[in-house]
């Protein structure tokens, strides 16, 4: 049996107990490490998992033909990812990954109409869904944990302060362009707490409506506005440019255009901050299940793929920060909150949708704990003299914002 052969080669760390459709139990591995079990309900599930595990595992779980046994989904995925990343090998997965890597530029070709469709696939879901597992400000990006013991609300507030400090909002009235504004929380914070005037742009109609309603409700509509706009359509210079958790949707072929837009949007003494998911191990390919069901057209780049585009755009990289485990901690909180609200989310959608989101949150958390994924922040300027000689000013600004 092909799957049996692959599992014998794959599981070198920990132990996997696999129940086949005929009731046969087989144990793989047996060494030190995590233990987990799973059952495959049909012969078709066995074949699909053997031939394309990166896509099939999530689909089979969504359909109920792959089930964890004597463990949760998180524990099962953790065991599999540990072995895929550190231990054995799966020849079929290596071949599929190689093919995906070769066609990355095709998969990530994101002209404006396609980019809008990709965004709508995920971000135009019912807004009540996100309110059930995100923090109160609906920050849908990596939080910032200084100790790892903070609540999600505390860590997301710290993330906003950390980013605002890097933008050097050192006088009131500075104009900020936020590329990918989400539900408006970051823009509203910059206006309310830092005295900025902000324009947030998005391709999500759902996010646009929510962000505008929030600005009106907080009495900030005169200082914060939100527009349905592709970043490539921006034409006006501003003092600051910010992009948080949007760059993953840009696409490899468009990196130089993105940073050229950032450069052209900045006034000569302007500052930009780009925050995104990346990978420390060099270029790769997006998991096919994630690309199909969660983030079509998305990709988390290595910095080696990003920096050349920054250089060609003529921008200075004035600071780089790598956030290693922060997103794992964030996703853990989202996963727990999703589980606590599962009944309400199932009422919005259905059981299959809940399983899809469970697989997404668990697999992404494990990716940040076990593989090379991380978050990076690039601070950028047009001129070398724009910022002070050392980076001490950022920490001082951050501390001053909380009265420390």
N, C-alpha and C positions, 0 to 999 in steps of 0.2 A: 504494500500500500504506500503510495507516494507521500501522503501526509505523515505517516509513521516514520518513514525514512528521514523526512525533513526535520521532524521533531527530535529525533535521536541526535541529529547533528546540531540542532539549534540550542536545546536546553542543556547548558553546561553549569549554570549557576542556579542553585535552588532546585525545587522539585515541582513539576507539573503533573497533575493527574487528569487524564483525558478520558471521558466516557464517550465511546463511539455510538452510533445510532442503534446497533444491535445489542447494546448493553455491555460490551467489552470494556474493561477498565485497563488502561495502560499508564505506567508511570515513566516519566522522562526526567533525566537528571539524577538527583539524589544527593548532590553535594550541599555544602553550606549555602545559605541564602534563603530568599523568600519561598513560601509554599503557596500554591494555588491550584484550583481545579476548574475544569470547564466541561460542559457536555455539548456535543453536536447532535442535533435532533434528526437530521436527514442525510442521506448519502450525497445529495447535491451540496450540502453545506461542507462536507468533507472535501469534495473536489474543489469547490471554490476557494476554500482556505488554503489548500495546497498550491493552487495555481496563481493566486493574486492576493496574498494575505493583507497587504496594505490597504486595499479597497474592501475586501470581503469581510474582514473582522468586524468593522463598523456596521456594514449592511446586515450581516447575519445577526448581530446583537439587536439592531433595530427591528428585525423581523421576528426575533424570538427563537431562531434556530441555533443560536450560540448563547449558552447561559453559563454564568459562573456557578461553581458548585463548592459549597463549604467555604466560600469567601465572597467578597464583593467585587464589583467590576473593577474598582481601583486596584485591588490586590492582584487580580488576574492580569490586568494590563501592565502593572509594575513588573511582574515577573517576566512577561514577554519582552517588554522594552529593555530591561536590564540585559537579557540574553542577546537580543538583536544588537544592542549597542556595545556590550562589553564581552560577550561570551561567544556563542556559536554563530552559525550563519544559516541563512535561508537562500538557496540559489535562486529560486523564483523571484524573491523580493529584490535580490541584487540586480537581476536582469531588468525588472520593471523600473527600479530606481534609475538605472543607467539610461533607459529609454526616456524616462521623464526628464532627466537632466539634459538630454540632447534636444528636447523640444520645448525647453523652458521659454524661450523668447516667443514662440507661437502661443503657448498657453497664457503668457502674461502680456500679450499685445492688447493694450487697454486704451484705445481711442475714447474720446468723451462719451459717445453713446453706449459703448460696451461697459465703460467704467460705471456709468449710472445704473445699468442693469445689474452689474455685480454688487454694487452697494445695496440696491433695493432687495436683492436676494436675502440679505441678512438683516440690514438695519431698518428695513420697512416692515419687519414683523410687528405684531401688536405691541405697542409701547408698554402695556401692562406687564408683559413678560419680563422685560428688563427691570422694571421697578420691583419685581418680586425677588431678585437675587443680587442686584447691585447695591451700592451704598446710597444714602439719601440724596446725594448730589448726582447720582447716575453717571459716575466716572467709569467708562468701559475701557480702561487701559491699566497698565501696570502701576500699582500703588508704590509708595516709598516707605520702607520699614527701616527705622533706625536701630531698633532692637529685635524685631521679630515678634514682639509681644503686643504690639498695638492692635486696636480694633481696626476693622476695615475702614470705618469712617475717619479715624485718626490718621491712618496711613494714606488715605486718598487726599485728605487735607494737607498732609506733609508733602505729597507729590506736587500739588498745586503750588505750594510755597517754594519748593525746590526749583521748579521750572520758572516761576515768576522771578525769583532772585537771579537766575541765569540770564534773563532777558534785560537786566539792568534798567528796571522801570524806576529811575531815580528822580523823576519829576512828573508832576501830574499832567495829564493831557496828551501823553504820548499815544500815537495811533498804532494799533496792533492789527495785523491780518492773521487770523487763525484759519489755517487750511485743514479742513476736517474738524468741524466744531462739535460733533456729537450732539447731545441734548442741551448744550449751552453752558454747562457748569463751569468750565474753565474761563470762558469769555466773561461770564457774570462775575466770577471771582476777581479777574484782573481789573474790571471796572469798579467793583464795589470796594475792594481792599487795597488796590494799588493805583487807583485814579486814572486808569487808562481809558481810551476810547477804542472800542474793538469792533471789527467786522469779522463775523464768523461765516465761513462758506461751507456748504455741504452738498452732497448729491442725494441725500435721503429726504424724501418728502415728510416722512413721519418725524424725523429729528428736527426738521425745519419748523414744523408746526409747534412742537413742544418747546423748542428754544425760544421762539417768538413769544409764546404765551408766558414763559417764565420771565422773560425780560420785562414784559408789560406788568406782570404781577408784582415784580420787585421794584417797579418804578425806575427801571434802568434803560427803558427803550430809547431815551435821548442820548445814551452813551454806548449802547450796544445794539448792533443790528445784525440780522442774519439773512443770508441770501442763498438761493439755490443756484450754485455756480461751480463749474469745473475750474480747478486751479489754473488751467492754461488760459482761461478767459480774463484773468486779473490784469489790469493795465495801470493801476495808480500807485505811486510810491508811498510808502509808510515808514514809520520809525522802527517797527519791530515785526518780525514774521515768526509765527509759531505753528508747528505741526506735531500733533501727538497722536500716535497710533493710526496714522493715515498712510504713511509711506509704504507700508506692506502691500497696499493696493495699487501702487504706482506702476509696477512692472519694469523688468530689467531694461527693456528697450526705451524707456521713458525717463531714466534717471537723469541724464544730462539735461533734458528739457525741464524737469522738475527744479533742479538747482539753478538753472538759468532763470526760471520764473522767480525763484527766491531772490537771486541777485538783483534782477531788474526791479523787483518790488521794494527793495531796501533803499532808503536814502543813503547818501555816502557815509554817514555816521551810524547807520542802522545795525541792529543785532538780530540774528535769527537763532532759533532753537528747534532742532528736529529730534523727535523721540520715536523710536521704532523697535520692533522685535528684530533680532539678528541671530547669527550663528557664529560661534567661535572657531569652528573647525573647517572653515572654507566654504566655497559654493556648494549648494546642494539642490534639492528639488522638493516641492511641496507634496506632502502626503496626498495620495489621490482621493481618499475618502474626505479629507478636510477640504480639498479643492472642489469636490463635487457637491457636498452638502452644506458646508459652512461658509467658506470664503473663496468663491470662484475668482480666478484671476489673481489670487494673493500669493505672496512669497516673502519669506523672511531672509533678507540678504546678509551675507558676510560683509564686514567692513571693507574687505578687499575689493568688493564689487561696487561699493558706494563711494569710496574716497576718490577714485579716478574721475567720477562724474563731478564731484565737488571741485577738484583741481581744474578740470576743463571749463567749468563755469566761472573760474577766476575768483573763487571765494577763499577766505582764510579760515582754516579750522583753528579756533582759539581754545577749544576745550573738548575733550572726549571723556565720557564717563560710561562705564559698563556696570549695569545692574544685574547681578548674577542670579540670585535666588528670589528677588523681589516678586517676580511674576508667579513663581510657584506658590508663594505665600498668598498672593492675591487670588489666584485660581482656587486654592484650597477653600478660601472663604466663600467665593462664588459657588463652588460645588456644594458646600454645606448648606448655604442658603437656598440653593435650588432644591435640594433634597427636602428641606423643611417646608417648601412651598409647592411640592410636587403635585398635590391634589388640585390646587388652584391653577397650576400651569396646564395640567391635563384637561381641566375644564375649558381652558382657552383653546387648546389644540387637541391632542389625542395621545394615546400611549406610545405610539411610534415616535412622535415628535419628542416626547419626554426622554425616550431611550436615546434618540439622536443627540440631544443636548447633554445627557449624562455622559455619553461616550466622548463628546467634544470636550467637556470640562475636565473629565478625568484624564484623558489622553494628553491634553495640553499641559496640565499640571505635571504629569510624569515626564513629559518632554523637557520641561524646565528643570526638573530635579535630576534627571538621569542622563540627558544627552547634552549637546553643545549649545542649546538655545539660551539666549539671554536677551536683555534689552540694552540698547545703546542710545546715548544722547550726544548729539553734535551741536556745539555752539559755533556760529559762523558770523563773520563780518566781511564787509567789502574792503575795509582799510585796516592796515596793521596797527594803526595808532588808536583805534576806536576804544579799546578797553584798557584798563590799568595793566601794569607790567606783570603783576602776579594775580593769582586767582583768589586771594584772601577776601576780596570785596564781595564775592558771591556768598561766602559763609556769613560774613557780617550782615549782608542784606537779609539773608534767610533768618538769622537770629533776631534781627531787629523787627522783623514782621510778626514775631510772636512775643516780643518784649523780653527776649532772653539777654 
